[in-house]
Amino acid sequence: MANKQRQTAQKLTDDKVDRQALGEMLIQIGTYLETGAPPTGLLPLSDILKDLGETEQD
């Protein structure tokens, strides 16, 4: 599941924004904010944001 999330983040970085993928990511972030814990099998939000930041620097 973590790989899928990284792939989605990479796709959003490289390609034109896919509304469905963006929607899924926003739902996951919303779930994290409501519960205080990442959905089962997903990386913590801090790791996701760190990965996105590293991708932008490349």
Backbone as a ProteinNet text record, in pm:
[ID]
protein_1_A
[PRIMARY]
MANKQRQTAQKLTDDKVDRQALGEMLIQIGTYLETGAPPTGLLPLSDILKDLGETEQD
[TERTIARY]
82.5	0	87.4	197.9	286.2	343.9	378.5	430.2	325.7	200.7	94	81.1	93	82.4	199.1	318	433.7	414.6	363.7	339.3	236.7	132.4	30.7	91.4	172	236.9	329.4	404	494.8	416.5	306.6	224.3	169.5	126.2	74.6	184	307	419	456.3	459.2	508.4	404	283	178.8	80.5	-3.3	-115.8	-197.8	-249.2	-320.2	-439	-440.4	-551.4	-649.2	-768.1	-863.1	-898.1	-910.6	-944.5	-830.4	-706.7	-592	-578.3	-598.3	-590.4	-699.7	-819	-929.3	-899.5	-843	-807.2	-704.2	-605.3	-501.8	-560.6	-649.8	-711.5	-798.3	-867	-946.3	-855.1	-742.5	-647.2	-593.2	-561.3	-511.2	-620	-743.9	-855.4	-877	-867	-879.8	-771.2	-650.1	-538.7	-564.9	-612.6	-636.9	-749.3	-852.6	-964.4	-926.6	-851.1	-822.5	-690.4	-599.7	-468.1	-373.6	-419.2	-335.6	-355.6	-249.1	-264.3	-354.1	-428.1	-506.9	-417	-471.1	-394.4	-313.5	-185.1	-98.2	-37.8	-67.7	-13.5	93.2	176.8	282.1	223.5	290.3	248.2	256.5	170.8	165.6	300.6	374.5	505.5	599.4	593.4	677.3	634.8	504.7	454.1	501.3	486.9	528.5	678.9	754.5	899.8	935	868.5	892.9	859.5	749.1	711.8	815.1	866	968	1096.5	1135.1	1256.3	1239.7	1120.8	1094	1105.9	1056.8	1063.8	1207.6	1295	1433.9	1514.4	1468	1541.4	1535.8
-118.9	0	125.9	123.6	240	269	164	184.5	248.7	206	265.2	413.7	448.5	589.1	669.3	613.5	682.5	699.6	594.4	602	710	717.8	820.9	959.4	977.4	1106.6	1140.9	1042.3	1065.4	1100.8	1030.2	1058.6	1200.4	1243.2	1379	1482.4	1447.3	1538.1	1545.6	1429.7	1422.4	1452.8	1410.8	1419.7	1531	1555.7	1645.7	1587	1670.4	1623.4	1536.8	1414.9	1322	1346.5	1392.2	1431.9	1317	1197.2	1083.6	1053.6	1052.9	1026.4	1136.5	1259.8	1371.3	1359.3	1322.3	1303.4	1195.2	1082.7	974.1	1020.2	1096.5	1144	1240.4	1328.6	1423	1351.2	1245.9	1166.9	1102.3	1047.9	986.3	1089.3	1207.5	1312.8	1354.9	1367.5	1401.9	1297.9	1171	1062.5	1073.1	1102.3	1117.4	1231.9	1343.9	1460	1434.5	1360.7	1331.3	1232.6	1129.7	1021.8	1039.6	1117.3	1133.7	1019.3	924.3	809.5	780.9	739.3	709.5	588.1	583.6	464.1	340.8	227	102.7	79.4	51.8	18.2	137.1	257.4	375.5	441.3	517.2	589.8	705.2	745.1	866.3	987.2	1084.3	1202.8	1272.9	1276	1342	1275.4	1142.3	1071	1101.6	1110.5	1141.4	1279.7	1377	1513.6	1521.2	1446.3	1442.4	1386.1	1275.6	1215.6	1312.8	1385.2	1482.4	1594.1	1638.7	1743	1697.6	1572.7	1519.1	1506.2	1469.8	1456.4	1591.1	1696.5	1829.9	1877.4	1836.9	1881.4	1809.8	1693	1614.6	1675.7
0	0	0	73.2	77.6	-60.7	-134.6	-270	-359.6	-343.9	-424.1	-394	-267.1	-228.9	-286.7	-283	-342.5	-492.7	-557.9	-701.6	-733.5	-651.9	-672	-655.3	-552.3	-529.7	-646	-695.1	-807.5	-933	-954.7	-1072.1	-1066.4	-948.8	-934.4	-957.8	-927.3	-948.5	-1095.9	-1162.7	-1299.7	-1406.4	-1384.5	-1485.8	-1454.6	-1552.8	-1530	-1415.9	-1330.9	-1212.2	-1253.1	-1201.1	-1219.8	-1105.6	-1137.2	-1033.2	-939.9	-993	-907.3	-810.2	-858.6	-771.4	-666.8	-708.5	-614.6	-508.8	-551.2	-457.5	-355.4	-402.1	-310.5	-208.4	-254.7	-164.1	-61	-104	-10.9	91.9	49.7	144.3	247.7	203.1	296.1	394.5	346.3	434.9	533	484.9	572.7	681	643.9	741.6	847	802.6	895.7	993.3	941.1	1026.7	1126.4	1084.9	1174.9	1283.9	1248.1	1343	1416.1	1358.5	1419	1388.9	1309.9	1273.7	1125.1	1057.3	915.1	895.3	784.3	755.8	753.5	786.6	795.4	668.8	687.2	575.1	503.7	546.8	480.4	565.8	499.6	569.1	649.2	756.6	827.7	734.4	756.4	671.2	664	773.3	772.5	672.4	661.5	564.7	421.6	399.4	265.4	222.9	311.6	279.2	258.3	337.5	320.9	183.7	144.6	13.5	-98.6	-84.3	-186.7	-196	-81.9	-81.2	-146.7	-121.7	-182.9	-333.4	-378.7	-521.2	-590.5	-527.4	-586.6	-600.9	-509.9	-513.1	-620.2	-664.6	-765.8	-902.2
[MASK]
++++++++++++++++++++++++++++++++++++++++++++++++++++++++++

